[in-house]
Amino acid sequence: MGVEKALMNRRIRSLCVLLMFVALWSSSQAQDASGMQIVRGQGAILRDDQSKARERAIASSLRQALEQTVAELLDPAVSVSHLQVLQEQIYRRSPQYVRSYRVLWEYPDLQQQVYRVELEVEVAVETVTQAITRLGLSQAAQETLSEYPKQF
């Protein structure tokens, strides 16, 4: 029963990522071209360990910022059809694509047993674009890169 629940949770997360891609694609013009993202995350508080929950919340936020950046760079159809590759090759390595982040606010929600954070994350757009190109997912990603200001 636990395996079935884990599989269902994974499917739900994949569906949420898919929906996020579609939503972000339509609003990508509103994002800052510098690779800055404002994201919220949460981590479960297990055995009253708020520090681990905070780490999980930050990791979740960094991944979300990376997913939003990828959604801006790729056509939604490409993102959906290559979701597994993106998850395995890019999203699991989200910290290597983050230049910096700043915690805007954080708090432990003890009633719901989660630690919540909001971060301002600067994603290394050029590095993400190079990774997407190396995977052969999009020529459009290379073209989109030229729209971003050069980072020195």
VODO-974599 format. One record per residue (C-alpha): x, y, z. Coordinates in Angstrom, 2 decimals, always signed. Layout:
R      xx      yy      zz
R       X       Y       Z
...
This chain:
R      xx      yy      zz
R   +0.00   +0.00   +0.00
R   +2.89   +2.37   +0.78
R   +4.41   +1.84   -2.66
R   +1.10   +2.68   -4.33
R   +0.83   +5.85   -2.28
R   +4.40   +6.86   -3.19
R   +3.68   +6.29   -6.88
R   +0.47   +8.32   -6.64
R   +2.36  +11.16   -4.92
R   +5.00  +11.09   -7.64
R   +2.34  +11.24  -10.35
R   +0.64  +14.14   -8.62
R   +3.96  +16.02   -8.37
R   +4.65  +15.39  -12.07
R   +1.20  +16.67  -12.96
R   +1.77  +19.78  -10.82
R   +5.07  +20.41  -12.60
R   +3.32  +20.04  -15.94
R   +0.60  +22.50  -14.95
R   +3.25  +24.89  -13.67
R   +5.03  +24.77  -17.04
R   +1.85  +25.67  -18.87
R   +0.98  +28.48  -16.46
R   +4.48  +29.91  -16.44
R   +4.83  +29.77  -20.20
R   +1.82  +32.02  -20.59
R   +3.14  +34.51  -18.03
R   +6.85  +34.35  -18.86
R   +6.90  +37.95  -20.04
R   +6.23  +39.06  -16.48
R   +9.43  +37.40  -15.19
R  +12.62  +39.37  -14.70
R  +15.07  +38.67  -17.54
R  +17.99  +38.50  -15.13
R  +16.99  +35.03  -13.92
R  +15.56  +36.29  -10.63
R  +12.62  +34.33   -9.28
R  +10.49  +34.78   -6.17
R   +9.40  +31.36   -4.95
R   +7.80  +29.75   -1.92
R   +8.53  +26.34   -0.55
R   +7.82  +24.17   +2.42
R   +9.36  +21.21   +4.16
R   +7.73  +18.74   +6.47
R   +8.65  +19.00  +10.15
R   +9.48  +15.43  +11.14
R  +10.28  +14.49  +14.75
R  +10.24  +18.20  +15.70
R  +13.36  +18.82  +13.57
R  +12.76  +22.34  +12.26
R  +16.29  +22.77  +10.90
R  +15.92  +19.79   +8.53
R  +12.47  +21.01   +7.56
R  +13.97  +24.43   +6.76
R  +16.62  +22.76   +4.58
R  +13.90  +20.83   +2.74
R  +11.86  +24.01   +2.26
R  +14.85  +25.86   +0.80
R  +15.73  +22.92   -1.47
R  +12.12  +22.81   -2.66
R  +12.21  +26.54   -3.41
R  +15.48  +26.32   -5.33
R  +14.08  +23.52   -7.46
R  +10.91  +25.52   -8.10
R  +12.96  +28.53   -9.23
R  +14.90  +26.29  -11.61
R  +11.69  +24.75  -12.96
R  +10.27  +28.22  -13.60
R  +13.41  +29.25  -15.47
R  +13.30  +26.11  -17.63
R   +9.63  +26.79  -18.33
R  +10.61  +30.22  -19.63
R  +13.28  +28.75  -21.90
R  +11.44  +25.77  -23.38
R   +8.26  +25.35  -25.34
R   +5.66  +23.67  -23.08
R   +5.34  +20.73  -25.47
R   +9.08  +20.07  -25.21
R   +8.95  +20.36  -21.42
R   +6.09  +17.90  -21.17
R   +7.49  +15.36  -23.61
R  +10.90  +15.39  -21.91
R   +9.79  +15.78  -18.30
R  +11.61  +12.63  -17.14
R  +14.90  +13.77  -18.71
R  +14.52  +17.24  -17.19
R  +13.86  +15.72  -13.76
R  +16.83  +13.36  -13.93
R  +19.39  +15.62  -15.58
R  +18.53  +19.13  -14.42
R  +15.99  +19.43  -11.60
R  +17.77  +16.95   -9.30
R  +20.84  +19.15   -9.53
R  +19.09  +22.44   -8.82
R  +21.75  +23.90   -6.47
R  +24.36  +23.89   -9.25
R  +22.14  +26.17  -11.35
R  +21.55  +28.72   -8.57
R  +23.89  +31.71   -8.34
R  +22.46  +33.01   -5.09
R  +19.35  +33.19   -2.98
R  +18.00  +35.34   -0.21
R  +15.39  +34.32   +2.35
R  +12.59  +36.89   +2.27
R  +10.62  +35.31   +5.09
R  +10.38  +32.01   +6.91
R   +8.40  +30.45   +9.70
R   +7.54  +27.07  +11.15
R   +3.83  +26.31  +10.82
R   +3.61  +24.04  +13.84
R   -0.10  +23.46  +13.46
R   +0.40  +21.98   +9.98
R   +3.86  +20.58  +10.78
R   +5.60  +22.33   +7.87
R   +8.32  +24.94   +7.62
R   +7.49  +27.65   +5.10
R   +9.91  +29.95   +3.25
R   +9.87  +32.55   +0.53
R  +13.10  +33.10   -1.39
R  +14.48  +35.44   -3.99
R  +16.57  +33.16   -6.21
R  +19.00  +34.11   -8.94
R  +19.22  +31.27  -11.44
R  +22.25  +30.97  -13.73
R  +20.28  +31.22  -16.97
R  +23.30  +30.66  -19.22
R  +24.21  +27.46  -17.38
R  +20.61  +26.20  -17.59
R  +20.48  +27.01  -21.29
R  +23.73  +25.18  -21.90
R  +22.43  +22.12  -20.05
R  +19.20  +22.13  -22.07
R  +21.16  +22.48  -25.30
R  +23.54  +19.65  -24.30
R  +20.52  +17.43  -23.78
R  +19.37  +18.34  -27.29
R  +16.01  +19.57  -26.08
R  +15.74  +22.92  -27.77
R  +17.24  +25.30  -30.26
R  +14.76  +27.85  -28.94
R  +16.56  +27.83  -25.58
R  +19.72  +29.10  -27.26
R  +17.74  +31.83  -29.02
R  +16.05  +32.81  -25.75
R  +19.44  +33.17  -24.07
R  +20.30  +36.04  -26.38
R  +17.35  +37.97  -24.89
R  +18.88  +37.85  -21.37
R  +21.41  +40.49  -20.38
R  +25.01  +39.29  -20.12
R  +26.12  +38.44  -16.58
R  +29.64  +39.53  -15.69
